Amino acid sequence: MTLEIAICTLNAGLLRVPDILLPERDDVCYLVAWQCTDVSFDNLADDPRLIRDDVRIVRTESKGLARNRNVAFENACADILLIADDDVRYENICFDHIIRTFQNNPSLDIACFQACTYEGKPIRNYASYPFHYADQPRGTYFISFEIAVRRTSSLPSFDERFGLGAPFLGAGEEEVFLWEAHRCGLNIQYFPLVVVRTDPQTTGMRMATDASVQRAKGAVLCLMHGPFSAWLRCFKFVYFCSHFPHPHSALREMTRGIKYICQCRS
């Protein structure tokens, strides 16, 4: 069984990719989905550190992180695909965890794991036990670099209305991806294993101040629960569950996200 690390990066972010690569091993390869929107970065792909038998670079002029994830999915060739950003770090034990998890669970389509900081501290509180997506504890969410997929499964695409670089909804693409995969009947499970090291600054930390993330929150809830229930959940989240410096503004942006999704449906 082979594992492919799908690294999504933009322009000069390609310079960070060599720091991710581990010494070559027969069962692991790297796919770099590189959005290059400026010709001044053209020569970056000639970096000798990237010229390896286990590294492929797919260049695209598309925009948006969700679109780049889809480019990676479209060009993957290994049995398992691990979603990655250009600032993460791995150890060989991480790859062993992922491969062994899929080997031991032949019906598994998508696996969600844990991430820790560069110093080894969990980036948030995780459940200590495995569970299926349908049984996930309240408040559970997963970040893209915690997700690995079986390439041969009937995977949904990432919704390109969501995510970093999208015109209106600046987050939420992985949450929508997992929800749609679950609706399609795919087997999604969480395993309490660390598979990546990363910067602890996540999208969730931008929720209090970033309007595009707030809009994405409303849009995600609207997809899952409908507009009225989504608005009630946003109201509760803003005024009772989280601390926002400007709660009225946050609720307004979440409502804009709800309206945006409703308009897209019509």
N, C-alpha and C positions, 0 to 999 in steps of 0.2 A: 504494500500500500504506500502511495506517494503523497506528499504534502507540498502544496504550493503556497508561498507567502505572497499575497496580493498587496503590493505597496502602492498606494495612491498618492501622487505628489503633483505639485504645480510649479512650473517655471524653475526658479533657482532651488526649489526644494529638492531637486534631483541631487544636489551636492550632499545632502544628508543621508542619502540611501546607502553609500558604502559603509557607514557606521552601523548599519543594521545587519549586514551580511555576516554570517558565521562561516567557519571553514567548510568546504564542500563535503557533503555526504550524499550517498546514492539515493536516499529516499526523500530528499528535500530540494526544492528549487524555488526561484524567486521570479515573480512577474511584476514589473514596474509599469503601472499605468500612469503615464506622464502627460499631463496637460501642459502643452507648451504654446502659449499664446503670444510670445514675443520672440522674434527671430534673433534677438541678441543673445538668447540662451541656447541657440542651436548646437554649439560645440560642446555643451556640457555632457552629452551622451558619449563623447569620445574619452571620457575619464578612464584611464587604464584600470582603475579599481572596479569599474563596472563591466569590463570585458572579461567575462567568465562564462564557462560552459553552463553554469546553473542559473544564469541571469538572462532574462529577456526583457527588453524595453519596448512597450507599445506606446507610440506617440500619438496624441490626438489634440486637436485644436478646440475641442468641446469645452464647456464651462460647467461648473457645479460639481461638488463632491459626489452627489448621488449618481450623476452621469458617469463619473470616473469609476465608481464602483461597478456600474453596469458594463463599462468597457473591460474591466478586469474579468468579470464573469464571462463575457463573450469570448475572451481570449485564453481562458484557463485550460490547462490540459492534464493536471494531476487528478488523483482520486479525491483529495480533500483540498479545499481552498480556505486559507485563513486570511481574514480581512486585516489589513495593517495600515497604519499611518506612517509618515516619513520621519517621525521622531520617537518611535518605539525601539525597544531593545529586547533581545531574546537570549536564552540559553538553550543548549541542546535538550535539557530536560523538559523544556516547554514543548518542543516539537514531539518528544517521546510521549508526553501526556496526551497530546492531541491524537496522534496516530493510534496509540493503544486504546483510547476511548472509542474511536470508530471501529477498530478491529473487534473490540469486545461487545459492541452494540451494532450488529449488522443491519438492523432496521432503522438506525438513527439517520435522520436527514440533516439536522442542524444541532450543533452543540454550543452551549454558552458556558463561559468559564470566568475566571477571576483575573484581575490585573492588579499589579502592585507598583509602587513608586520605584524609582531607580535605586533607592536605598532598601527596598524590600518590604515596605509597609503597605498593607492593602489600601487601595484608593478610596474605599468606602466599606461599610459593613455588609458582608456577604452571609448568606445562609451557609451553615456548616454541613448541610446534607443535600443530596441530589434531589431534583424534582422535575416533573414535566411542566411544560409551559402553562397548561391549563390549570395547574395546581400551584402556581407561583405565589409566594407570600405577598401580602399587600405592600405596595410601594416598591416592588421589584422592577428594575429596568436594567438593560444591558447596553453597553457602548460597542460600537462596531468592531473595535480591535479585540473584543472578548468573544467574538462569534466566528465559528468555523462551520463550513457547510460541505456536504457530500456533493460533488460536482454533478453526478449523474441524476440527482433528485430533480423533481419538477419545481425548480425554485422560481418564486416571483422575481420580477425586477425591482430595483430600488425606485421608489416614487420620486421622480426628478423635480417635483414641486417642492420637495423638502431638502434640507441640508445646507451646509456651508456653501456659499456661492449661488444658491437659488435666489431668485429675484425678490421673494416676499417672506418665505418661511425658512428661517436660518438654522433649523435643527429638525430632529424627529424622524430622520430617514430610517434609522435602524429599528425604532419602535414600530413604525408602519410596516417595515419589511417582515419582522417577526409576526406581527398580527396577521398580515396577509398570508404568510406561510402557514400559520395555524389554521386559518380559514380554509386553506387548500387541503388540509388534512395531513400536513407533514408532521413527522415525529420530531419534536423540539424538546430537548432536555438540558438542564443545567447540571454541571459537575463542579464540585468545590476544589478545583485545581487551578493554580496560577500558571498562565501561559504567556504573559507579556509584562514587561516593565515599561512605564510611561510617566510622563508629566502628570501630576494629579490635577492640574487645571482642566476640568471637563466642562462640557456644555452646560451641565446642571448648575455650575457655579455662575454662569452668565444669566441665569433666569431672572434674577432680581433687577437687572439693569439693561438687558439687551432686548429691544422691542421685537426684533425678528425671531428670537427664541420664544418670547412670550406669545407671539402670533402662532408659532408652530405648536405650542402647547394647546391652544384652543383648537387648531386645525386637527391635530391628532385625536383629541377627545371627540371632536365632531365626527370623524370617520368611524370611530369605535362605538359611539353611544348616541349619535344623532345630535342635532343642534341644541334642543332645549336642555337635555341632560348634560351636554357639554358645558353650556353656560352656567348651570347650577354647580357643576364640579369646579369650574374656573373660579366662581365666586367663593366657594368654600376654600379652595386652595389659596387664594389671594388673601382672604380676610381671617382665616382660621388656622391654616396649616403651615404657612410660610411667612417669612418676614420680608416685606417689600418696602423700600424707602418711599415709593409712590404707588400705593395700592390701586388708586383710581385709574392711573395711567396704565398699570399692568393689566387690569381687567378690560380696559378699553382695547388694548392691543390684542388680548386673547379673543375678544369678541370680533375684532377685525379678521382674525384667523378663521374663526367659525364661519363668518360670512363669505370669506374667500373660498372655502371648500364647498359651501352651499352653491355658490355661483359657478364653480367648476363642474358641479354635477348637473346643473340645469342646461 
